[in-house]
Amino acid sequence: MTAPLPLRTLELSGSPRELGRWHGQALGPEIRALRRSLLHYLARISLYGGALPLYALAVFLGKRFWPFIPPRFQEEMRGVAGGAQVGLGTILLLNVIDDLANNSPRCSALAAGGPYTRDGSYLLGRNLDYPLFTREMVQHLTLFLLAPAQGLPLASLAWPGYVGVCTGMNRAGVALAQLTSMSRDRTWRGVPAALRFRQALEEGADVPTAASLVLKAPGTIGNNLLLCAPAEAAGLEIAARQGVIRYPRGGLILATNHYQSGLMAPIKGRFPPRPPFSPLAAHHFTEAYSQARLARLQDLTRGTPLGPGKIQKILADSGIANAGTVVSVVFSPSEAKLWVARGPQPPVSHGPFQEIRLWD
């Protein structure tokens, strides 16, 4: 098998402003490249209107979230903008674009422990699938190792300019995977999703604490969230103003992009249409596809041992991965390890995978 291309890693420590400044200085060219990609896409869909008016509108809408962002993350974003020599609106937009578009209903995740794993410790595997900018997201994927002046050190798989966490683990051994879920309970008046989840990893040294932090923070959109530590796991089905916790059954919990709890059924939302120029088909933007992936996960995990290698194969399965799979990773919280897919193009889960030990 071809050796994986090494994943770019950026270690940052200090105050919020210092974290941001070093981030922006190190990745400024990539942040500006992501901005150009967004402008190019807006130009393609704007017909004769041009990209800049649409970009200005997106930045304006993104600013509606600003008052609800914790001050330390505001300071970090200011630092990123200054270090990268871009406008603060650009950095804010990169961090709230999912809260604006809510257009990623293809992700899949599982947490397995107890009888499923060699020593009973939980493993967390996830595919993050995106409808647009897939080439850029594969090219610019970065492992951020953050040591904030206050809070737990953590690792985040993300992109230049991104301050939030959608895929990560803290030094206490709590791993997290964010998945979109379509919900009618949405609002501008909440902490943007990925920042809400970073806050939980910085302050939550175990799964119950991290889950409590997520549930008590005002949110913006619907999400399914898997949390996993060596001896426990939980799934959160959340919306802007409500949420429930699901627990593993017999050591296994699965998630795709629809609510499984009957308590959340009344606020299920409609799935979005396929955005222009997406590499994915219209079927990928339906609840039927989410249900099909959940059924496939159930089939692939039924009665079988689940080590890191087996979970990698599940994430690469044709019924799970798709042309939008830009991140595929397996976490072992008990070993402080992760395995990251380094495929050159989506679905990246076709590998190979790079093994990384986070902390000694």
C-alpha positions as CSV (number, residue, x, y, z in Angstrom):
1,M,0.0,0.0,0.0
2,T,1.2,3.5,-0.8
3,A,2.5,5.4,2.3
4,P,0.2,8.2,3.3
5,L,1.2,11.8,2.7
6,P,2.0,13.2,6.2
7,L,-0.8,15.3,7.7
8,R,0.2,18.9,8.3
9,T,0.2,19.6,12.1
10,L,0.2,23.1,13.7
11,E,1.0,23.4,17.4
12,L,-0.4,26.5,19.1
13,S,-0.4,27.7,22.7
14,G,-1.0,30.8,24.7
15,S,-3.8,33.4,25.2
16,P,-6.7,33.5,22.7
17,R,-5.1,36.4,20.9
18,E,-1.8,34.5,20.7
19,L,-3.4,31.3,19.5
20,G,-5.1,33.3,16.7
21,R,-2.1,35.4,15.7
22,W,0.2,32.4,15.3
23,H,-2.5,30.5,13.5
24,G,-3.1,33.4,11.0
25,Q,0.6,34.0,10.5
26,A,1.4,30.3,9.8
27,L,-1.6,29.7,7.5
28,G,-2.3,33.1,6.0
29,P,-1.7,32.1,2.3
30,E,-4.1,29.1,2.8
31,I,-6.7,31.3,4.4
32,R,-6.6,33.7,1.5
33,A,-6.8,30.7,-0.9
34,L,-10.0,29.5,0.8
35,R,-11.4,33.0,0.5
36,R,-10.6,33.0,-3.3
37,S,-12.3,29.6,-3.7
38,L,-15.5,30.9,-2.0
39,L,-15.5,34.0,-4.2
40,H,-15.0,31.8,-7.3
41,Y,-17.9,29.7,-6.4
42,L,-20.1,32.7,-5.7
43,A,-19.1,34.1,-9.1
44,R,-20.3,30.8,-10.8
45,I,-23.7,30.9,-9.2
46,S,-24.3,34.7,-9.3
47,L,-24.9,34.8,-13.1
48,Y,-24.3,38.5,-13.8
49,G,-24.4,39.8,-10.3
50,G,-20.8,39.1,-9.4
51,A,-19.3,37.4,-6.4
52,L,-18.6,40.4,-4.2
53,P,-22.2,41.4,-3.4
54,L,-23.0,37.8,-2.4
55,Y,-19.8,37.6,-0.4
56,A,-20.7,40.8,1.4
57,L,-24.2,39.5,2.1
58,A,-22.8,36.3,3.6
59,V,-20.4,38.2,5.8
60,F,-23.3,40.5,6.9
61,L,-25.4,37.5,7.8
62,G,-22.5,35.9,9.6
63,K,-22.1,38.9,11.8
64,R,-25.5,38.2,13.4
65,F,-23.8,35.4,15.3
66,W,-21.1,37.6,16.7
67,P,-22.8,38.8,20.0
68,F,-23.3,35.1,21.0
69,I,-19.7,33.9,20.5
70,P,-17.8,33.5,23.7
71,P,-15.3,36.4,24.2
72,R,-12.2,34.2,24.1
73,F,-13.2,32.9,20.6
74,Q,-13.9,36.4,19.4
75,E,-10.3,37.4,20.5
76,E,-8.9,34.3,18.8
77,M,-10.7,35.2,15.5
78,R,-9.3,38.7,15.7
79,G,-5.9,37.2,16.2
80,V,-6.3,34.9,13.1
81,A,-7.5,37.8,11.0
82,G,-4.6,40.0,12.0
83,G,-2.0,37.3,11.6
84,A,-3.4,36.3,8.1
85,Q,-4.0,39.9,7.1
86,V,-7.6,39.4,6.1
87,G,-10.8,41.0,7.3
88,L,-12.4,39.7,10.5
89,G,-15.6,39.1,8.5
90,T,-13.7,36.5,6.4
91,I,-12.6,34.5,9.5
92,L,-16.1,34.8,11.1
93,L,-17.7,33.5,7.8
94,L,-15.3,30.5,7.7
95,N,-16.5,29.6,11.2
96,V,-20.2,30.0,10.8
97,I,-20.8,28.9,7.2
98,D,-22.4,25.7,8.4
99,D,-24.7,27.6,10.7
100,L,-25.7,29.7,7.7
101,A,-26.0,26.9,5.1
102,N,-26.8,23.8,7.2
103,N,-26.1,21.8,4.1
104,S,-24.0,18.8,5.1
105,P,-26.5,15.9,5.5
106,R,-24.2,13.0,4.6
107,C,-21.9,12.4,7.5
108,S,-21.6,9.0,9.3
109,A,-20.2,8.0,12.7
110,L,-20.0,5.2,15.2
111,A,-18.6,4.6,18.7
112,A,-17.9,1.0,19.8
113,G,-16.6,-0.5,23.1
114,G,-17.4,-3.2,25.6
115,P,-17.8,-6.6,23.8
116,Y,-17.0,-5.0,20.4
117,T,-13.3,-4.1,21.1
118,R,-10.3,-6.0,22.2
119,D,-10.0,-4.5,25.7
120,G,-13.5,-3.0,26.1
121,S,-12.3,0.6,25.5
122,Y,-14.3,2.7,23.2
123,L,-13.2,3.7,19.7
124,L,-14.9,6.5,17.6
125,G,-14.9,6.5,13.8
126,R,-16.4,9.2,11.6
127,N,-16.7,10.4,8.0
128,L,-17.2,14.1,7.5
129,D,-18.9,14.7,4.1
130,Y,-19.2,18.1,2.5
131,P,-21.2,19.2,-0.6
132,L,-18.8,21.7,-2.0
133,F,-15.1,22.7,-1.9
134,T,-14.1,19.1,-1.5
135,R,-10.7,19.5,-3.3
136,E,-9.8,22.4,-1.1
137,M,-10.8,20.7,2.1
138,V,-8.7,17.6,1.3
139,Q,-5.8,19.7,0.3
140,H,-5.8,22.0,3.3
141,L,-6.8,19.6,6.1
142,T,-4.7,20.4,9.2
143,L,-4.3,18.9,12.6
144,F,-4.4,21.7,15.2
145,L,-2.8,20.9,18.5
146,L,-4.1,23.6,20.8
147,A,-2.9,24.4,24.4
148,P,-5.0,27.3,25.5
149,A,-3.9,29.4,28.5
150,Q,-7.2,28.3,30.2
151,G,-8.8,25.0,29.5
152,L,-7.8,21.5,28.4
153,P,-5.3,20.9,25.5
154,L,-7.1,19.5,22.5
155,A,-6.6,18.3,19.0
156,S,-8.8,19.4,16.1
157,L,-8.9,18.2,12.5
158,A,-9.9,21.3,10.6
159,W,-8.9,23.9,8.1
160,P,-7.0,27.2,8.0
161,G,-9.0,30.0,9.6
162,Y,-11.2,27.5,11.5
163,V,-11.4,28.1,15.2
164,G,-14.2,25.7,16.1
165,V,-14.1,21.9,16.4
166,C,-16.2,19.5,14.4
167,T,-13.8,16.5,14.7
168,G,-11.4,16.4,17.7
169,M,-10.3,15.1,21.1
170,N,-9.1,16.7,24.3
171,R,-6.2,15.5,26.5
172,A,-8.6,14.1,29.1
173,G,-9.6,11.6,26.4
174,V,-12.9,12.9,25.2
175,A,-13.4,12.6,21.5
176,L,-16.1,14.4,19.5
177,A,-17.7,14.1,16.0
178,Q,-20.2,16.6,14.8
179,L,-22.9,15.6,12.3
180,T,-25.6,17.8,10.8
181,S,-29.2,16.9,11.5
182,M,-32.1,18.6,9.8
183,S,-34.2,20.6,12.4
184,R,-36.9,23.2,12.3
185,D,-35.6,24.6,15.6
186,R,-33.0,27.1,14.3
187,T,-32.0,30.6,15.4
188,W,-29.3,33.2,14.9
189,R,-29.3,33.8,18.7
190,G,-26.9,31.1,19.8
191,V,-23.3,29.9,19.9
192,P,-22.3,28.7,16.4
193,A,-22.1,24.9,16.4
194,A,-18.4,24.2,16.0
195,L,-17.6,26.9,18.7
196,R,-20.1,25.3,21.0
197,F,-18.4,22.0,20.6
198,R,-14.9,23.4,21.1
199,Q,-16.1,25.0,24.3
200,A,-17.3,21.5,25.5
201,L,-13.9,19.9,24.7
202,E,-11.9,22.7,26.5
203,E,-14.0,22.4,29.6
204,G,-15.3,18.8,29.7
205,A,-12.9,16.2,31.2
206,D,-15.5,13.4,30.8
207,V,-18.4,12.6,28.6
208,P,-21.2,13.6,31.0
209,T,-19.6,17.0,31.6
210,A,-19.0,17.7,27.9
211,A,-22.6,16.6,27.1
212,S,-23.9,18.9,29.8
213,L,-21.9,21.9,28.5
214,V,-23.3,21.3,25.0
215,L,-26.9,21.0,26.2
216,K,-26.8,24.1,28.3
217,A,-25.3,26.4,25.7
218,P,-27.7,28.1,23.4
219,G,-27.3,26.6,19.9
220,T,-28.2,27.6,16.3
221,I,-28.9,24.5,14.1
222,G,-29.7,20.8,14.4
223,N,-26.8,18.4,15.0
224,N,-26.1,14.8,16.0
225,L,-23.0,14.6,18.1
226,L,-21.0,11.6,19.2
227,L,-18.9,11.8,22.3
228,C,-16.5,9.1,23.3
229,A,-14.1,8.4,26.2
230,P,-12.2,5.2,27.0
231,A,-15.0,3.8,29.2
232,E,-18.1,5.6,28.0
233,A,-19.9,7.1,25.0
234,A,-23.0,9.1,24.2
235,G,-24.9,10.5,21.3
236,L,-26.5,14.0,21.5
237,E,-29.4,14.9,19.3
238,I,-29.6,18.7,19.6
239,A,-31.3,21.7,18.1
240,A,-31.1,25.4,18.9
241,R,-33.1,25.2,22.1
242,Q,-33.5,21.5,23.1
243,G,-31.7,18.2,23.0
244,V,-31.6,14.6,24.2
245,I,-28.9,12.1,25.0
246,R,-28.7,8.6,23.6
247,Y,-26.5,5.9,25.1
248,P,-24.8,2.9,23.5
249,R,-26.7,-0.4,23.3
250,G,-24.5,-3.3,24.2
251,G,-21.4,-1.2,23.5
252,L,-22.4,0.4,20.2
253,I,-23.9,3.7,19.1
254,L,-24.4,4.9,15.5
255,A,-25.3,8.2,14.0
256,T,-26.0,9.7,10.5
257,N,-28.0,12.8,9.7
258,H,-31.5,12.3,11.1
259,Y,-32.9,12.3,14.7
260,Q,-33.4,8.7,16.0
261,S,-35.1,9.7,19.2
262,G,-38.8,10.0,19.2
263,L,-38.5,13.1,21.5
264,M,-36.9,15.0,18.6
265,A,-39.2,13.8,15.9
266,P,-41.6,16.7,16.2
267,I,-38.9,19.2,15.1
268,K,-37.4,17.2,12.3
269,G,-36.6,19.5,9.4
270,R,-36.6,19.1,5.6
271,F,-33.4,18.1,3.9
272,P,-31.9,20.8,1.7
273,P,-31.7,20.7,-2.1
274,R,-28.5,19.9,-3.8
275,P,-26.4,23.1,-4.2
276,P,-25.2,24.1,-7.6
277,F,-22.0,22.4,-8.9
278,S,-21.9,19.9,-6.0
279,P,-20.1,16.6,-6.9
280,L,-22.9,14.7,-5.2
281,A,-26.2,13.6,-6.6
282,A,-29.6,14.8,-5.5
283,H,-30.2,11.5,-3.6
284,H,-27.3,12.4,-1.2
285,F,-29.5,15.3,0.1
286,T,-32.4,13.2,1.3
287,E,-33.4,11.5,4.6
288,A,-33.6,8.2,2.6
289,Y,-29.8,8.4,2.1
290,S,-29.3,9.1,5.8
291,Q,-31.5,6.1,6.7
292,A,-29.7,3.9,4.2
293,R,-26.3,4.7,5.7
294,L,-27.6,4.0,9.2
295,A,-28.9,0.6,8.0
296,R,-25.6,-0.1,6.4
297,L,-23.7,0.8,9.6
298,Q,-25.9,-1.6,11.4
299,D,-25.2,-4.4,9.0
300,L,-21.4,-3.8,8.9
301,T,-21.1,-3.7,12.7
302,R,-23.5,-6.6,13.6
303,G,-21.7,-9.2,15.7
304,T,-18.2,-8.4,14.6
305,P,-15.1,-7.3,16.5
306,L,-14.3,-3.6,15.8
307,G,-10.7,-2.6,16.0
308,P,-9.2,0.5,14.3
309,G,-8.6,-1.3,11.0
310,K,-12.1,-2.8,10.8
311,I,-13.6,0.7,11.5
312,Q,-11.4,2.1,8.7
313,K,-12.9,-0.5,6.3
314,I,-16.4,0.4,7.4
315,L,-15.8,4.1,6.8
316,A,-14.5,3.2,3.3
317,D,-17.5,1.1,2.4
318,S,-19.4,2.2,-0.7
319,G,-22.6,2.4,1.3
320,I,-21.0,4.8,3.7
321,A,-18.4,6.9,1.9
322,N,-19.3,9.1,-1.0
323,A,-17.8,11.8,-3.3
324,G,-18.1,14.3,-0.5
325,T,-16.1,12.4,2.1
326,V,-13.3,14.9,2.9
327,V,-12.3,13.6,6.4
328,S,-12.3,10.1,7.7
329,V,-10.8,9.3,11.1
330,V,-10.7,6.8,13.9
331,F,-10.0,7.9,17.5
332,S,-8.7,5.7,20.3
333,P,-9.1,7.9,23.5
334,S,-7.5,5.3,25.7
335,E,-4.3,5.4,23.7
336,A,-4.4,9.1,22.8
337,K,-4.2,8.0,19.1
338,L,-6.0,8.7,15.9
339,W,-5.9,7.3,12.4
340,V,-6.5,9.9,9.6
341,A,-7.3,8.9,6.0
342,R,-4.9,10.5,3.6
343,G,-6.5,9.6,0.4
344,P,-5.7,12.2,-2.3
345,Q,-9.3,12.8,-3.3
346,P,-12.8,12.1,-1.9
347,P,-13.7,9.7,-0.6
348,V,-10.5,10.0,1.4
349,S,-11.5,6.9,3.4
350,H,-10.1,4.8,0.7
351,G,-6.9,5.6,2.4
352,P,-4.2,4.9,3.3
353,F,-4.6,6.0,6.9
354,Q,-1.9,7.7,9.0
355,E,-1.5,6.7,12.6
356,I,-0.8,9.7,15.0
357,R,-0.1,9.6,18.7
358,L,-1.3,12.9,20.2
359,W,0.2,13.1,23.7
360,D,2.7,11.0,25.5
